[in-house]
């Protein structure tokens, strides 16, 4: 079986939506943790390999609701830990923003240009 073009941005969005749906159902601990862990592992790896997926996750309209749900409202500490670890991983994998020439010159950690 040969896979054609994979819609990583769409799959990331659906994975995040599915985890929200699982949280709304208040499914049992092991089920919720397994679903969340696998979905977030997929999202982390997909965003690491696709700029379009990173962008889709960043602009997803329900991202704030997702973060509030899993970082603040879920009573299960294991779920909160899995979600926060994944968010940390996503942020750590985010490439640094491109600096303009004027920003580079004012940044004390940037080495001076070669002569």
N, CA, C and O atoms as a printed pandas DataFrame, in Angstrom:
     atom_number atom_name residue_name chain_id  residue_number  x_coord  y_coord  z_coord
0              1         N          UNK        A               1    0.845   -1.176    0.000
1              2        CA          UNK        A               1    0.000    0.000    0.000
2              3         C          UNK        A               1    0.896    1.246    0.000
3              4         O          UNK        A               1    1.763    1.401    0.860
4              5         N          UNK        A               2    0.678    2.101   -0.947
5              6        CA          UNK        A               2    1.437    3.344   -1.041
6              7         C          UNK        A               2    0.536    4.480   -0.583
7              8         O          UNK        A               2   -0.586    4.640   -1.063
8              9         N          UNK        A               3    1.044    5.255    0.343
9             10        CA          UNK        A               3    0.273    6.378    0.863
10            11         C          UNK        A               3    0.568    7.597    0.012
11            12         O          UNK        A               3    1.725    7.900   -0.280
12            13         N          UNK        A               4   -0.467    8.280   -0.377
13            14        CA          UNK        A               4   -0.302    9.508   -1.145
14            15         C          UNK        A               4    0.043   10.653   -0.222
15            16         O          UNK        A               4    0.788   10.482    0.743
16            17         N          UNK        A               5   -0.478   11.777   -0.507
17            18        CA          UNK        A               5   -0.214   12.971    0.290
18            19         C          UNK        A               5   -0.973   12.889    1.610
19            20         O          UNK        A               5   -2.178   12.636    1.625
20            21         N          UNK        A               6   -0.273   13.102    2.707
21            22        CA          UNK        A               6   -0.888   13.050    4.034
22            23         C          UNK        A               6   -1.142   14.477    4.504
23            24         O          UNK        A               6   -0.256   15.328    4.430
24            25         N          UNK        A               7   -2.344   14.733    4.984
25            26        CA          UNK        A               7   -2.720   16.051    5.480
26            27         C          UNK        A               7   -2.344   16.163    6.963
27            28         O          UNK        A               7   -3.206   16.052    7.836
28            29         N          UNK        A               8   -1.047   16.386    7.243
29            30        CA          UNK        A               8   -0.593   16.475    8.633
30            31         C          UNK        A               8   -1.284   17.598    9.406
31            32         O          UNK        A               8   -1.670   17.390   10.556
32            33         N          UNK        A               9   -1.452   18.787    8.811
33            34        CA          UNK        A               9   -2.142   19.837    9.570
34            35         C          UNK        A               9   -3.552   19.434    9.985
35            36         O          UNK        A               9   -3.966   19.674   11.119
36            37         N          UNK        A              10   -4.279   18.827    9.069
37            38        CA          UNK        A              10   -5.639   18.388    9.382
38            39         C          UNK        A              10   -5.663   17.284   10.421
39            40         O          UNK        A              10   -6.518   17.270   11.306
40            41         N          UNK        A              11   -4.719   16.356   10.310
41            42        CA          UNK        A              11   -4.642   15.271   11.288
42            43         C          UNK        A              11   -4.299   15.803   12.683
43            44         O          UNK        A              11   -4.834   15.318   13.680
44            45         N          UNK        A              12   -3.415   16.790   12.753
45            46        CA          UNK        A              12   -3.075   17.400   14.054
46            47         C          UNK        A              12   -4.304   18.044   14.677
47            48         O          UNK        A              12   -4.569   17.874   15.867
48            49         N          UNK        A              13   -5.046   18.778   13.871
49            50        CA          UNK        A              13   -6.247   19.447   14.374
50            51         C          UNK        A              13   -7.259   18.416   14.873
51            52         O          UNK        A              13   -7.854   18.595   15.936
52            53         N          UNK        A              14   -7.456   17.336   14.108
53            54        CA          UNK        A              14   -8.408   16.307   14.516
54            55         C          UNK        A              14   -7.936   15.569   15.775
55            56         O          UNK        A              14   -8.754   15.189   16.613
56            57         N          UNK        A              15   -6.636   15.370   15.908
57            58        CA          UNK        A              15   -6.112   14.706   17.111
58            59         C          UNK        A              15   -6.380   15.562   18.349
59            60         O          UNK        A              15   -6.790   15.040   19.386
60            61         N          UNK        A              16   -6.152   16.869   18.247
61            62        CA          UNK        A              16   -6.414   17.757   19.384
62            63         C          UNK        A              16   -7.908   17.804   19.706
63            64         O          UNK        A              16   -8.302   17.810   20.872
64            65         N          UNK        A              17   -8.730   17.838   18.660
65            66        CA          UNK        A              17  -10.181   17.853   18.865
66            67         C          UNK        A              17  -10.642   16.570   19.537
67            68         O          UNK        A              17  -11.501   16.601   20.418
68            69         N          UNK        A              18  -10.078   15.449   19.127
69            70        CA          UNK        A              18  -10.455   14.167   19.727
70            71         C          UNK        A              18  -10.118   14.135   21.212
71            72         O          UNK        A              18  -10.902   13.629   22.015
72            73         N          UNK        A              19   -8.963   14.668   21.581
73            74        CA          UNK        A              19   -8.607   14.675   23.000
74            75         C          UNK        A              19   -9.559   15.569   23.800
75            76         O          UNK        A              19   -9.884   15.266   24.948
76            77         N          UNK        A              20  -10.002   16.665   23.192
77            78        CA          UNK        A              20  -11.000   17.514   23.863
78            79         C          UNK        A              20  -12.295   16.742   24.060
79            80         O          UNK        A              20  -12.909   16.817   25.124
80            81         N          UNK        A              21  -12.714   15.997   23.033
81            82        CA          UNK        A              21  -13.940   15.211   23.129
82            83         C          UNK        A              21  -13.832   14.152   24.221
83            84         O          UNK        A              21  -14.794   13.908   24.949
84            85         N          UNK        A              22  -12.667   13.524   24.336
85            86        CA          UNK        A              22  -12.457   12.524   25.382
86            87         C          UNK        A              22  -12.551   13.192   26.756
87            88         O          UNK        A              22  -13.131   12.627   27.683
88            89         N          UNK        A              23  -11.991   14.375   26.884
89            90        CA          UNK        A              23  -12.059   15.087   28.164
90            91         C          UNK        A              23  -13.505   15.441   28.515
91            92         O          UNK        A              23  -13.895   15.372   29.680
92            93         N          UNK        A              24  -14.298   15.820   27.511
93            94        CA          UNK        A              24  -15.707   16.154   27.757
94            95         C          UNK        A              24  -16.484   14.934   28.238
95            96         O          UNK        A              24  -17.385   15.055   29.067
96            97         N          UNK        A              25  -16.132   13.753   27.714
97            98        CA          UNK        A              25  -16.828   12.519   28.106
98            99         C          UNK        A              25  -16.437   12.061   29.502
99           100         O          UNK        A              25  -17.109   11.221   30.100
100          101         N          UNK        A              26  -15.353   12.616   30.014
101          102        CA          UNK        A              26  -14.824   12.228   31.323
102          103         C          UNK        A              26  -14.595   10.714   31.389
103          104         O          UNK        A              26  -15.000   10.040   32.337
104          105         N          UNK        A              27  -13.934   10.212   30.354
105          106        CA          UNK        A              27  -13.634    8.782   30.292
106          107         C          UNK        A              27  -12.685    8.402   31.419
107          108         O          UNK        A              27  -12.049    9.263   32.027
108          109         N          UNK        A              28  -12.597    7.114   31.687
109          110        CA          UNK        A              28  -11.751    6.610   32.767
110          111         C          UNK        A              28  -10.290    6.972   32.570
111          112         O          UNK        A              28   -9.857    7.259   31.455
112          113         N          UNK        A              29   -9.529    6.956   33.669
113          114        CA          UNK        A              29   -8.149    7.405   33.682
114          115         C          UNK        A              29   -7.237    6.776   32.655
115          116         O          UNK        A              29   -6.584    7.495   31.899
116          117         N          UNK        A              30   -7.169    5.439   32.601
117          118        CA          UNK        A              30   -6.234    4.774   31.693
118          119         C          UNK        A              30   -6.610    5.031   30.238
119          120         O          UNK        A              30   -5.735    5.224   29.394
120          121         N          UNK        A              31   -7.899    5.036   29.945
121          122        CA          UNK        A              31   -8.366    5.279   28.574
122          123         C          UNK        A              31   -8.023    6.697   28.137
123          124         O          UNK        A              31   -7.489    6.912   27.049
124          125         N          UNK        A              32   -8.333    7.646   28.986
125          126        CA          UNK        A              32   -8.055    9.046   28.656
126          127         C          UNK        A              32   -6.559    9.293   28.517
127          128         O          UNK        A              32   -6.118    9.970   27.589
128          129         N          UNK        A              33   -5.786    8.743   29.437
129          130        CA          UNK        A              33   -4.344    8.948   29.409
130          131         C          UNK        A              33   -3.736    8.346   28.150
131          132         O          UNK        A              33   -2.872    8.961   27.525
132          133         N          UNK        A              34   -4.173    7.164   27.775
133          134        CA          UNK        A              34   -3.663    6.503   26.576
134          135         C          UNK        A              34   -4.013    7.297   25.321
135          136         O          UNK        A              34   -3.163    7.509   24.455
136          137         N          UNK        A              35   -5.263    7.732   25.228
137          138        CA          UNK        A              35   -5.704    8.518   24.071
138          139         C          UNK        A              35   -4.917    9.814   23.977
139          140         O          UNK        A              35   -4.425   10.177   22.909
140          141         N          UNK        A              36   -4.801   10.509   25.102
141          142        CA          UNK        A              36   -4.087   11.781   25.122
142          143         C          UNK        A              36   -2.612   11.596   24.782
143          144         O          UNK        A              36   -2.063   12.348   23.978
144          145         N          UNK        A              37   -1.973   10.608   25.384
145          146        CA          UNK        A              37   -0.545   10.397   25.159
146          147         C          UNK        A              37   -0.251   10.085   23.689
147          148         O          UNK        A              37    0.677   10.647   23.107
148          149         N          UNK        A              38   -1.033    9.198   23.098
149          150        CA          UNK        A              38   -0.794    8.836   21.699
150          151         C          UNK        A              38   -1.104    9.994   20.751
151          152         O          UNK        A              38   -0.363   10.238   19.799
152          153         N          UNK        A              39   -2.195   10.700   21.012
153          154        CA          UNK        A              39   -2.556   11.828   20.159
154          155         C          UNK        A              39   -1.497   12.923   20.222
155          156         O          UNK        A              39   -1.119   13.487   19.196
156          157         N          UNK        A              40   -1.022   13.222   21.425
157          158        CA          UNK        A              40   -0.037   14.294   21.570
158          159         C          UNK        A              40    1.330   13.882   21.041
159          160         O          UNK        A              40    2.077   14.717   20.532
160          161         N          UNK        A              41    1.655   12.613   21.159
161          162        CA          UNK        A              41    2.902   12.146   20.563
162          163         C          UNK        A              41    2.848   12.324   19.045
163          164         O          UNK        A              41    3.825   12.743   18.425
164          165         N          UNK        A              42    1.704   12.003   18.460
165          166        CA          UNK        A              42    1.541   12.216   17.019
166          167         C          UNK        A              42    1.671   13.696   16.677
167          168         O          UNK        A              42    2.390   14.056   15.745
168          169         N          UNK        A              43    0.978   14.555   17.426
169          170        CA          UNK        A              43    1.013   15.994   17.149
170          171         C          UNK        A              43    2.443   16.534   17.277
171          172         O          UNK        A              43    2.884   17.323   16.441
172          173         N          UNK        A              44    3.153   16.119   18.302
173          174        CA          UNK        A              44    4.535   16.585   18.492
174          175         C          UNK        A              44    5.425   16.197   17.318
175          176         O          UNK        A              44    6.188   17.020   16.813
176          177         N          UNK        A              45    5.327   14.950   16.886
177          178        CA          UNK        A              45    6.170   14.514   15.773
178          179         C          UNK        A              45    5.731   15.129   14.443
179          180         O          UNK        A              45    6.570   15.456   13.603
180          181         N          UNK        A              46    4.433   15.287   14.251
181          182        CA          UNK        A              46    3.935   15.899   13.014
182          183         C          UNK        A              46    4.357   17.359   12.920
183          184         O          UNK        A              46    4.746   17.830   11.851
184          185         N          UNK        A              47    4.280   18.073   14.034
185          186        CA          UNK        A              47    4.676   19.485   13.999
186          187         C          UNK        A              47    6.187   19.638   13.865
187          188         O          UNK        A              47    6.669   20.650   13.356
188          189         N          UNK        A              48    6.926   18.646   14.316
189          190        CA          UNK        A              48    8.384   18.695   14.161
190          191         C          UNK        A              48    8.791   18.521   12.701
191          192         O          UNK        A              48    9.848   18.998   12.288
192          193         N          UNK        A              49    7.962   17.845   11.930
193          194        CA          UNK        A              49    8.327   17.575   10.535
194          195         C          UNK        A              49    7.576   18.421    9.524
195          196         O          UNK        A              49    7.835   18.317    8.325
196          197         N          UNK        A              50    6.660   19.249    9.974
197          198        CA          UNK        A              50    5.859   20.025    9.023
198          199         C          UNK        A              50    5.579   21.435    9.542
199          200         O          UNK        A              50    4.960   21.617   10.591
200          201         N          UNK        A              51    6.042   22.412    8.797
201          202        CA          UNK        A              51    5.773   23.810    9.160
202          203         C          UNK        A              51    4.282   24.103    9.068
203          204         O          UNK        A              51    3.749   24.879    9.861
204          205         N          UNK        A              52    3.610   23.487    8.105
205          206        CA          UNK        A              52    2.167   23.701    7.949
206          207         C          UNK        A              52    1.408   23.150    9.157
207          208         O          UNK        A              52    0.433   23.753    9.607
208          209         N          UNK        A              53    1.851   22.010    9.679
209          210        CA          UNK        A              53    1.214   21.443   10.874
210          211         C          UNK        A              53    1.458   22.339   12.084
211          212         O          UNK        A              53    0.547   22.565   12.880
212          213         N          UNK        A              54    2.693   22.857   12.233
213          214        CA          UNK        A              54    2.987   23.786   13.336
214          215         C          UNK        A              54    2.073   24.997   13.263
215          216         O          UNK        A              54    1.518   25.433   14.272
216          217         N          UNK        A              55    1.926   25.530   12.070
217          218        CA          UNK        A              55    1.078   26.713   11.889
218          219         C          UNK        A              55   -0.378   26.389   12.244
219          220         O          UNK        A              55   -1.038   27.166   12.933
220          221         N          UNK        A              56   -0.875   25.238   11.771
221          222        CA          UNK        A              56   -2.270   24.871   12.033
222          223         C          UNK        A              56   -2.523   24.725   13.522
223          224         O          UNK        A              56   -3.565   25.158   14.014
224          225         N          UNK        A              57   -1.592   24.122   14.251
225          226        CA          UNK        A              57   -1.766   23.972   15.701
226          227         C          UNK        A              57   -1.746   25.350   16.367
227          228         O          UNK        A              57   -2.544   25.624   17.263
228          229         N          UNK        A              58   -0.831   26.210   15.924
229          230        CA          UNK        A              58   -0.703   27.545   16.519
230          231         C          UNK        A              58   -1.952   28.392   16.318
231          232         O          UNK        A              58   -2.313   29.163   17.207
232          233         N          UNK        A              59   -2.615   28.271   15.183
233          234        CA          UNK        A              59   -3.779   29.116   14.890
234          235         C          UNK        A              59   -5.105   28.390   15.099
235          236         O          UNK        A              59   -6.162   28.942   14.794
236          237         N          UNK        A              60   -5.064   27.154   15.616
237          238        CA          UNK        A              60   -6.289   26.396   15.839
238          239         C          UNK        A              60   -7.199   27.193   16.767
239          240         O          UNK        A              60   -6.770   27.562   17.860
240          241         N          UNK        A              61   -8.449   27.471   16.367
241          242        CA          UNK        A              61   -9.318   28.340   17.168
242          243         C          UNK        A              61   -9.654   27.804   18.554
243          244         O          UNK        A              61  -10.006   28.586   19.438
244          245         N          UNK        A              62   -9.556   26.497   18.770
245          246        CA          UNK        A              62   -9.889   25.936   20.075
246          247         C          UNK        A              62   -8.650   25.674   20.933
247          248         O          UNK        A              62   -8.747   24.993   21.954
248          249         N          UNK        A              63   -7.502   26.195   20.543
249          250        CA          UNK        A              63   -6.270   25.928   21.289
250          251         C          UNK        A              63   -6.353   26.456   22.723
251          252         O          UNK        A              63   -5.929   25.778   23.659
252          253         N          UNK        A              64   -6.884   27.632   22.893
253          254        CA          UNK        A              64   -7.004   28.200   24.250
254          255         C          UNK        A              64   -7.896   27.312   25.120
255          256         O          UNK        A              64   -7.572   27.035   26.274
256          257         N          UNK        A              65   -9.022   26.871   24.552
257          258        CA          UNK        A              65   -9.931   25.993   25.290
258          259         C          UNK        A              65   -9.228   24.678   25.643
259          260         O          UNK        A              65   -9.390   24.161   26.748
260          261         N          UNK        A              66   -8.441   24.139   24.694
261          262        CA          UNK        A              66   -7.709   22.895   24.912
262          263         C          UNK        A              66   -6.704   23.077   26.060
263          264         O          UNK        A              66   -6.621   22.241   26.960
264          265         N          UNK        A              67   -5.946   24.176   26.015
265          266        CA          UNK        A              67   -4.956   24.436   27.063
266          267         C          UNK        A              67   -5.618   24.594   28.432
267          268         O          UNK        A              67   -5.134   24.045   29.422
268          269         N          UNK        A              68   -6.715   25.337   28.490
269          270        CA          UNK        A              68   -7.435   25.501   29.760
270          271         C          UNK        A              68   -7.941   24.166   30.276
271          272         O          UNK        A              68   -7.837   23.866   31.466
272          273         N          UNK        A              69   -8.482   23.377   29.381
273          274        CA          UNK        A              69   -9.037   22.079   29.769
274          275         C          UNK        A              69   -7.960   21.180   30.364
275          276         O          UNK        A              69   -8.124   20.651   31.463
276          277         N          UNK        A              70   -6.857   21.009   29.637
277          278        CA          UNK        A              70   -5.865   20.033   30.069
278          279         C          UNK        A              70   -4.842   20.572   31.073
279          280         O          UNK        A              70   -4.221   19.790   31.792
280          281         N          UNK        A              71   -4.660   21.864   31.133
281          282        CA          UNK        A              71   -3.689   22.397   32.091
282          283         C          UNK        A              71   -4.344   22.846   33.398
283          284         O          UNK        A              71   -3.691   22.873   34.440
284          285         N          UNK        A              72   -5.630   23.197   33.347
285          286        CA          UNK        A              72   -6.263   23.764   34.539
286          287         C          UNK        A              72   -7.469   22.994   35.055
287          288         O          UNK        A              72   -7.686   22.931   36.265
288          289         N          UNK        A              73   -8.251   22.412   34.169
289          290        CA          UNK        A              73   -9.543   21.867   34.596
290          291         C          UNK        A              73   -9.582   20.356   34.801
291          292         O          UNK        A              73  -10.417   19.867   35.562
292          293         N          UNK        A              74   -8.718   19.620   34.157
293          294        CA          UNK        A              74   -8.736   18.165   34.289
294          295         C          UNK        A              74   -8.243   17.799   35.684
295          296         O          UNK        A              74   -7.139   18.188   36.065
296          297         N          UNK        A              75   -9.049   17.050   36.461
297          298        CA          UNK        A              75   -8.634   16.730   37.825
298          299         C          UNK        A              75   -7.532   15.671   37.913
299          300         O          UNK        A              75   -6.843   15.585   38.929
300          301         N          UNK        A              76   -7.360   14.878   36.876
301          302        CA          UNK        A              76   -6.372   13.796   36.902
302          303         C          UNK        A              76   -4.969   14.359   36.660
303          304         O          UNK        A              76   -4.684   14.914   35.599
304          305         N          UNK        A              77   -4.101   14.206   37.662
305          306        CA          UNK        A              77   -2.737   14.750   37.574
306          307         C          UNK        A              77   -1.940   14.129   36.434
307          308         O          UNK        A              77   -1.118   14.810   35.821
308          309         N          UNK        A              78   -2.166   12.852   36.138
309          310        CA          UNK        A              78   -1.431   12.189   35.046
310          311         C          UNK        A              78   -1.797   12.795   33.700
311          312         O          UNK        A              78   -0.936   12.951   32.834
312          313         N          UNK        A              79   -3.066   13.137   33.518
313          314        CA          UNK        A              79   -3.490   13.780   32.268
314          315         C          UNK        A              79   -2.880   15.174   32.147
315          316         O          UNK        A              79   -2.390   15.556   31.085
316          317         N          UNK        A              80   -2.915   15.932   33.249
317          318        CA          UNK        A              80   -2.320   17.275   33.221
318          319         C          UNK        A              80   -0.834   17.192   32.912
319          320         O          UNK        A              80   -0.311   17.989   32.134
320          321         N          UNK        A              81   -0.150   16.220   33.526
321          322        CA          UNK        A              81    1.278   16.061   33.287
322          323         C          UNK        A              81    1.559   15.720   31.821
323          324         O          UNK        A              81    2.465   16.294   31.218
324          325         N          UNK        A              82    0.792   14.794   31.246
325          326        CA          UNK        A              82    0.990   14.412   29.840
326          327         C          UNK        A              82    0.753   15.599   28.912
327          328         O          UNK        A              82    1.516   15.819   27.971
328          329         N          UNK        A              83   -0.299   16.356   29.177
329          330        CA          UNK        A              83   -0.618   17.506   28.331
330          331         C          UNK        A              83    0.446   18.589   28.453
331          332         O          UNK        A              83    0.903   19.124   27.443
332          333         N          UNK        A              84    0.841   18.912   29.668
333          334        CA          UNK        A              84    1.837   19.976   29.862
334          335         C          UNK        A              84    3.203   19.563   29.311
335          336         O          UNK        A              84    3.930   20.398   28.774
336          337         N          UNK        A              85    3.552   18.291   29.440
337          338        CA          UNK        A              85    4.814   17.811   28.866
338          339         C          UNK        A              85    4.800   17.938   27.353
339          340         O          UNK        A              85    5.802   18.318   26.747
340          341         N          UNK        A              86    3.666   17.621   26.742
341          342        CA          UNK        A              86    3.559   17.735   25.285
342          343         C          UNK        A              86    3.633   19.192   24.838
343          344         O          UNK        A              86    4.274   19.502   23.833
344          345         N          UNK        A              87    2.987   20.080   25.574
345          346        CA          UNK        A              87    3.045   21.513   25.234
346          347         C          UNK        A              87    4.482   22.011   25.353
347          348         O          UNK        A              87    4.949   22.772   24.506
348          349         N          UNK        A              88    5.180   21.585   26.398
349          350        CA          UNK        A              88    6.586   21.959   26.567
350          351         C          UNK        A              88    7.417   21.437   25.404
351          352         O          UNK        A              88    8.274   22.151   24.883
352          353         N          UNK        A              89    7.170   20.202   24.997
353          354        CA          UNK        A              89    7.885   19.611   23.870
354          355         C          UNK        A              89    7.599   20.383   22.579
355          356         O          UNK        A              89    8.506   20.640   21.787
356          357         N          UNK        A              90    6.334   20.748   22.375
357          358        CA          UNK        A              90    5.979   21.527   21.180
358          359         C          UNK        A              90    6.703   22.873   21.175
359          360         O          UNK        A              90    7.222   23.302   20.144
360          361         N          UNK        A              91    6.734   23.532   22.326
361          362        CA          UNK        A              91    7.398   24.836   22.412
362          363         C          UNK        A              91    8.908   24.701   22.228
363          364         O          UNK        A              91    9.535   25.554   21.600
364          365         N          UNK        A              92    9.487   23.644   22.767
365          366        CA          UNK        A              92   10.936   23.444   22.645
366          367         C          UNK        A              92   11.340   23.145   21.212
367          368         O          UNK        A              92   12.454   23.469   20.799
368          369         N          UNK        A              93   10.451   22.535   20.456
369          370        CA          UNK        A              93   10.755   22.199   19.062
370          371         C          UNK        A              93   10.512   23.368   18.111
371          372         O          UNK        A              93   10.913   23.322   16.948
372          373         N          UNK        A              94    9.867   24.393   18.600
373          374        CA          UNK        A              94    9.553   25.547   17.752
374          375         C          UNK        A              94   10.847   26.224   17.329
375          376         O          UNK        A              94   11.656   26.602   18.176
376          377         N          UNK        A              95   11.051   26.381   16.022
377          378        CA          UNK        A              95   12.279   27.057   15.588
378          379         C          UNK        A              95   12.266   28.514   16.033
379          380         O          UNK        A              95   11.203   29.131   16.102
380          381         N          UNK        A              96   13.431   29.066   16.334
381          382        CA          UNK        A              96   13.465   30.469   16.766
382          383         C          UNK        A              96   13.029   31.381   15.628
383          384         O          UNK        A              96   13.265   31.080   14.457
384          385         N          UNK        A              97   12.398   32.485   15.971
385          386        CA          UNK        A              97   11.967   33.417   14.920
386          387         C          UNK        A              97   13.174   34.021   14.219
387          388         O          UNK        A              97   14.238   34.209   14.809
388          389         N          UNK        A              98   12.975   34.313   12.959
389          390        CA          UNK        A              98   14.042   34.963   12.180
390          391         C          UNK        A              98   14.245   36.377   12.708
391          392         O          UNK        A              98   13.277   37.099   12.949
392          393         N          UNK        A              99   15.488   36.768   12.885
393          394        CA          UNK        A              99   15.785   38.120   13.372
394          395         C          UNK        A              99   16.126   39.006   12.193
395          396         O          UNK        A              99   16.791   38.588   11.246
396          397         N          UNK        A             100   15.659   40.231   12.274
397          398        CA          UNK        A             100   16.046   41.197   11.262
398          399         C          UNK        A             100   17.459   41.679   11.566
399          400         O          UNK        A             100   17.964   41.444   12.664
400          401         N          UNK        A             101   18.094   42.339   10.627
401          402        CA          UNK        A             101   19.456   42.832   10.839
402          403         C          UNK        A             101   19.539   43.797   12.021
403          404         O          UNK        A             101   20.511   43.772   12.775
404          405         N          UNK        A             102   18.523   44.646   12.185
405          406        CA          UNK        A             102   18.564   45.610   13.281
406          407         C          UNK        A             102   18.432   44.903   14.630
407          408         O          UNK        A             102   19.053   45.330   15.604
408          409         N          UNK        A             103   17.633   43.827   14.711
409          410        CA          UNK        A             103   17.509   43.072   15.963
410          411         C          UNK        A             103   18.810   42.343   16.282
411          412         O          UNK        A             103   19.217   42.279   17.442
412          413         N          UNK        A             104   19.462   41.795   15.261
413          414        CA          UNK        A             104   20.713   41.067   15.482
414          415         C          UNK        A             104   21.784   41.983   16.038
415          416         O          UNK        A             104   22.568   41.577   16.896
416          417         N          UNK        A             105   21.822   43.215   15.555
417          418        CA          UNK        A             105   22.851   44.142   16.005
418          419         C          UNK        A             105   22.619   44.581   17.438
419          420         O          UNK        A             105   23.575   44.872   18.157
420          421         N          UNK        A             106   21.355   44.634   17.869
421          422        CA          UNK        A             106   21.080   45.087   19.229
422          423         C          UNK        A             106   21.103   43.944   20.237
423          424         O          UNK        A             106   21.057   44.194   21.442
424          425         N          UNK        A             107   21.171   42.705   19.780
425          426        CA          UNK        A             107   21.191   41.546   20.671
426          427         C          UNK        A             107   22.616   41.302   21.157
427          428         O          UNK        A             107   23.500   41.025   20.346
428          429         N          UNK        A             108   22.859   41.399   22.475
429          430        CA          UNK        A             108   24.230   41.239   22.986
430          431         C          UNK        A             108   24.775   39.810   22.837
431          432         O          UNK        A             108   25.986   39.603   22.913
432          433         N          UNK        A             109   23.887   38.822   22.625
433          434        CA          UNK        A             109   24.371   37.446   22.484
434          435         C          UNK        A             109   24.777   37.125   21.056
435          436         O          UNK        A             109   25.364   36.073   20.805
436          437         N          UNK        A             110   24.477   38.005   20.123
437          438        CA          UNK        A             110   24.843   37.770   18.727
438          439         C          UNK        A             110   26.270   38.223   18.507
439          440         O          UNK        A             110   26.618   39.354   18.845
440          441         N          UNK        A             111   27.104   37.357   17.944
441          442        CA          UNK        A             111   28.488   37.775   17.702
442          443         C          UNK        A             111   28.533   38.895   16.660
443          444         O          UNK        A             111   27.657   38.972   15.800
444          445         N          UNK        A             112   29.532   39.748   16.730
445          446        CA          UNK        A             112   29.622   40.847   15.756
446          447         C          UNK        A             112   29.909   40.295   14.364
447          448         O          UNK        A             112   30.521   39.236   14.222
448          449         N          UNK        A             113   29.465   41.016   13.345
449          450        CA          UNK        A             113   29.710   40.540   11.981
450          451         C          UNK        A             113   31.207   40.493   11.675
451          452         O          UNK        A             113   31.993   41.290   12.187
452          453         N          UNK        A             114   31.573   39.533   10.827
453          454        CA          UNK        A             114   32.984   39.403   10.435
454          455         C          UNK        A             114   33.385   40.580    9.574
455          456         O          UNK        A             114   32.575   41.121    8.822
456          457         N          UNK        A             115   34.635   40.968    9.687
457          458        CA          UNK        A             115   35.142   42.097    8.880
458          459         C          UNK        A             115   35.612   41.660    7.539
459          460         O          UNK        A             115   36.064   42.485    6.744
